[in-house]
């Protein structure tokens, strides 16, 4: 059997606060509902506390309620339209090709994924949607007429970890959730955890960042360089040994983020080549 010459690395991103400086609902929907951001999120917090409910399910219900109350269309089409106005951090639009091209020079195939508590349909409307192999995020159940009626997928901080195992095992669809818990030998898993790089900024990312780090991958705490408390929160994560690196949200070439990620890719490549070398020598011993 010919020796495998290329390995695959998965770069997995949260969205709000990681690739975008704000919450995606703040780029059109909240304004269309006649609210400001603080009012919307205050309503969400009160709903969560009064009902002892999931914050994620509450914001999805709140969107449905506000849309009905204000006579707004809430559909895949309208949500994708809001996605066109989502602001991105510096360098994000060119980042994905930049890193794929770098990986190609090193013989490492790069795959990009989203793992977000935001809305899949809004992300699908952004200019960068085509860059991702899969977008794992919250989604609505839609009526035959296309109107959002009920949460179909709600992604909180613990649910996010299941998508890491889906990537690890090569499972693409949420509906195949039973496969996540089925046994699959490590050698048959397309992307080992040590080949994962996780990008996150907040509390909903902590379980994923910690899990990837514990399994030999690398986690990067991303922060908005214009907000001091965001930097402090990111530095707290590395002080608590939950992440490997802390970087400002600048994705341009030669930024700190770029240098960290390309160095990790170099390490993934060298580890892969070392493993292949060991395997080739083990085969020599078996021939005797």
PESUL-V759621 format. One record per residue. SS is DSSP state (h for helix, s for strand, l for the rest). PSI is psi in degrees with one decimal (NA if undefined). BURIAL is b if it has 9 or more other C-alpha atoms within 8 Angstrom, else e. Layout:
<<SS | PSI | BURIAL> <SS | PSI | BURIAL>>
This chain:
<<l | 132.6 | e> <l | 146.2 | e> <l | 133.9 | e> <l | 129.7 | e> <l | -6.8 | e> <l | 141.7 | e> <s | 163.7 | b> <s | 135.8 | b> <s | 135.8 | b> <s | 121.6 | b> <s | 116.8 | b> <s | 124.0 | b> <s | 134.6 | b> <l | 170.0 | b> <l | -68.7 | b> <s | 124.8 | b> <l | -10.4 | b> <l | -52.9 | b> <l | -24.1 | b> <s | 141.6 | b> <l | -14.5 | b> <l | 179.6 | e> <l | 135.8 | b> <h | -25.1 | b> <h | -18.1 | e> <h | -2.5 | b> <l | 54.0 | b> <l | -52.5 | b> <h | -49.3 | b> <h | -40.9 | b> <h | -41.0 | b> <h | -29.5 | e> <l | 0.0 | b> <l | 24.4 | e> <l | 164.7 | b> <l | 168.1 | e> <h | -44.4 | e> <h | -41.8 | e> <h | -43.2 | e> <h | -48.9 | b> <h | -28.3 | b> <h | -41.3 | e> <h | -40.9 | e> <h | -43.4 | b> <h | -42.8 | b> <h | -41.2 | e> <h | -44.4 | b> <h | -46.9 | b> <h | -40.2 | e> <h | -33.8 | e> <h | -1.9 | e> <l | 53.4 | e> <l | 170.1 | b> <l | 131.0 | e> <h | -35.2 | b> <h | -47.7 | b> <h | -34.1 | b> <h | -43.7 | b> <h | -32.2 | b> <h | -42.1 | b> <h | -41.3 | b> <h | -39.2 | b> <h | -43.6 | e> <h | -45.7 | b> <h | -46.4 | e> <h | -38.1 | b> <h | -43.1 | b> <h | -41.9 | e> <h | -37.7 | e> <h | -0.1 | e> <l | 30.1 | e> <l | 146.8 | b> <l | 127.6 | e> <l | 95.3 | b> <s | 173.0 | b> <h | -42.2 | b> <h | -47.4 | e> <h | -37.5 | b> <h | -40.3 | b> <h | -34.1 | b> <h | -41.1 | b> <h | -33.4 | b> <h | -26.0 | b> <l | -22.5 | b> <l | 2.9 | b> <l | 129.1 | b> <l | 144.9 | e> <l | 154.3 | b> <l | 165.4 | b> <s | 129.5 | e> <l | -7.6 | b> <h | -42.9 | b> <h | -33.2 | e> <h | -8.4 | e> <h | -45.1 | b> <h | -43.4 | b> <h | -38.6 | e> <h | -46.0 | b> <h | -36.5 | b> <h | -42.6 | b> <h | -39.4 | e> <h | -44.7 | b> <h | -38.7 | b> <h | -38.2 | b> <h | -22.3 | e> <h | -0.8 | b> <l | 26.5 | b> <s | 121.3 | b> <s | 127.6 | b> <s | 129.6 | b> <s | 134.3 | b> <s | 138.4 | b> <s | 152.1 | b> <s | 137.1 | b> <s | 92.6 | b> <s | 150.4 | b> <s | 1.7 | b> <s | -166.3 | b> <s | 126.4 | b> <h | -42.9 | b> <h | -36.9 | b> <h | -43.8 | b> <h | -38.4 | b> <h | -19.3 | b> <l | -6.5 | b> <l | 164.0 | b> <l | -13.8 | e> <l | 2.9 | e> <h | -37.3 | b> <h | -11.4 | e> <h | -14.4 | e> <l | 136.4 | b> <l | -42.8 | e> <s | 147.1 | e> <s | 108.8 | b> <s | 115.4 | b> <s | 176.7 | b> <s | 152.0 | b> <s | 151.2 | b> <s | 157.6 | b> <s | 131.5 | b> <s | 145.2 | b> <l | 166.7 | e> <l | -25.1 | e> <l | -5.8 | e> <l | 6.4 | e> <s | 137.9 | b> <s | 128.6 | b> <s | -33.4 | b> <s | 150.4 | b> <s | 127.2 | b> <s | -38.4 | e> <s | 125.2 | e> <l | 122.0 | b> <l | 100.6 | b> <l | -173.1 | b> <l | -29.5 | b> <l | -35.5 | b> <h | -28.3 | b> <h | -32.5 | b> <h | -28.8 | b> <h | -31.2 | b> <h | -27.1 | b> <h | -41.2 | b> <h | -31.4 | b> <h | -42.1 | b> <h | -43.9 | b> <h | -39.6 | b> <h | -3.0 | b> <l | 31.3 | b> <l | 122.9 | b> <l | -31.1 | e> <l | 140.4 | e> <h | -35.8 | e> <h | -16.9 | e> <h | 36.1 | b> <h | -25.4 | e> <h | -31.6 | e> <h | -23.6 | e> <h | -36.6 | b> <h | -1.2 | e> <l | 145.0 | e> <l | 136.0 | e> <l | 119.5 | e> <l | 145.1 | e> <h | -37.6 | e> <h | -17.2 | e> <h | -2.0 | e> <l | 125.0 | b> <l | -32.2 | b> <l | 103.8 | b> <l | 154.2 | b> <h | -32.4 | b> <h | -11.9 | b> <h | 16.3 | b> <s | 142.7 | b> <s | 120.9 | b> <s | 130.6 | b> <s | 122.2 | b> <s | 165.1 | b> <l | -20.8 | b> <l | -167.1 | b> <h | -35.3 | e> <h | -14.0 | b> <h | -11.9 | b> <h | -48.4 | b> <h | -40.5 | b> <h | -44.7 | b> <h | -42.2 | b> <h | -44.1 | b> <h | -47.9 | b> <h | -43.4 | b> <h | -45.0 | b> <h | -30.5 | e> <l | 10.2 | e> <l | -2.5 | b> <l | -168.9 | b> <s | 139.6 | b> <s | 139.9 | b> <s | 121.1 | b> <s | 119.2 | b> <s | 139.8 | b> <s | 150.0 | b> <l | 115.8 | b> <l | -12.5 | b> <l | -3.2 | e> <l | 111.3 | e> <h | -40.9 | e> <h | -26.1 | e> <h | -41.8 | b> <h | -42.6 | b> <h | -39.5 | e> <h | -39.1 | b> <h | -42.2 | b> <h | -29.6 | b> <h | -36.9 | e> <h | -39.7 | b> <h | -31.2 | b> <h | -31.6 | e> <l | 6.6 | e> <l | 33.7 | e> <l | -19.8 | b> <l | 165.8 | b> <l | -34.7 | b> <s | 157.1 | b> <s | 123.8 | b> <s | 142.4 | b> <s | 154.4 | b> <l | 66.8 | b> <s | 111.5 | b> <l | 15.8 | b> <l | 161.1 | b> <l | 137.0 | e> <l | 9.4 | e> <l | 170.7 | b> <h | -40.0 | b> <h | -46.5 | b> <h | -44.1 | b> <h | -40.0 | b> <h | -48.6 | b> <h | -41.8 | e> <h | -32.6 | b> <h | -38.6 | e> <h | -41.7 | b> <h | -41.1 | b> <h | -41.3 | b> <h | -41.5 | e> <h | -43.4 | b> <h | -46.9 | b> <h | -38.1 | e> <h | -39.5 | e> <h | -45.8 | b> <h | -37.1 | e> <h | -41.3 | e> <h | -41.1 | e> <h | -36.5 | b> <h | -44.3 | e> <h | -44.5 | e> <h | -39.5 | e> <h | -35.0 | e> <h | -31.2 | e> <h | -36.8 | e> <h | -34.7 | e> <h | -39.6 | e> <h | -32.5 | e> <h | -20.3 | e> <l | -21.2 | e> <l | NA | e>>
